[in-house]
Amino acid sequence: MNKEKRRVVIAGNWKMNKNARETRTVLEQMKNISVPEKVDVVFCVPAINIPVAAKEAAGSKISIGAQNCHWEKSGAFTGEISADMLKYYGVGYSIVGHSERRQYFGESDETVNKRAAACLENGICPIICVGENLRQRENGTTKDVIRQQVRGAVKGFTQRQMAGCIIAYEPVWAIGTGKTATARQAQEVCAYIRQLISEIFGRQAAEGLTIQYGGSMNAENAKQLLSMEDIDGGLIGGASLKAEDFEKIVASAQ
């Protein structure tokens, strides 16, 4: 499959960090970074900061994303935010199914599927997260976990809907731990994800799918990871809050 056919998407996941003033300051620095052709840069900021982030990023090469999205348009879902609300502010991407959402807030493959579908219905690209924990890795069940999560997340999708998605492989054991999968380990799982999409939707859909790596990618390891055949971008945590580090990651996508 031809890697050159796919766009590279470098997305920062700010998690629960930065208030509105700090968001404005960081984006003032970030929007001046050099972005190579065929590379998209996204910052998924806390929901409360989306309005100020969207205003600050306007006219730049930076897109603003969300960290979660509910499947209903409105209703009695205290604390949730709908795709329709995100769309109002021009949000183009939303993370769904992040491991922290699965671990702390009871996300399941079923709810990930519903959230992703809601994003697609509103023209928002879902960044669908999948990944195994340390026990599953050591037990040799990584592919079983990935197969279940991928199939569950895209259940009922059409080829056209699949074309509007990104899948992010984030080994849970390498998130916020300082540990990173080797380039070979990351490539092996990303290639398997592409194989699964090919089995479900066909080779063309798989060839066009952007697959990110999301386990402690940083300025030092980004170039090697992004050089892998089936890794088309990164879902970046802590390094996305530091302009100098993030710019190096983006440059590595050249």
Secondary structure as UniProt FT lines:
FT   HELIX           3..5
FT   STRAND          8..13
FT   HELIX           20..30
FT   TURN            31..32
FT   TURN            37..38
FT   STRAND          39..44
FT   HELIX           47..49
FT   HELIX           50..57
FT   TURN            58..59
FT   STRAND          62..66
FT   TURN            78..79
FT   HELIX           83..88
FT   TURN            89..90
FT   STRAND          93..96
FT   HELIX           99..105
FT   HELIX           109..121
FT   TURN            122..123
FT   STRAND          125..130
FT   HELIX           134..138
FT   TURN            139..140
FT   HELIX           142..153
FT   TURN            154..156
FT   HELIX           159..162
FT   TURN            163..164
FT   STRAND          166..169
FT   HELIX           172..174
FT   HELIX           183..201
FT   HELIX           203..208
FT   STRAND          210..213
FT   TURN            219..221
FT   HELIX           222..226
FT   TURN            229..230
FT   STRAND          233..236
FT   HELIX           238..241
FT   HELIX           243..252
//
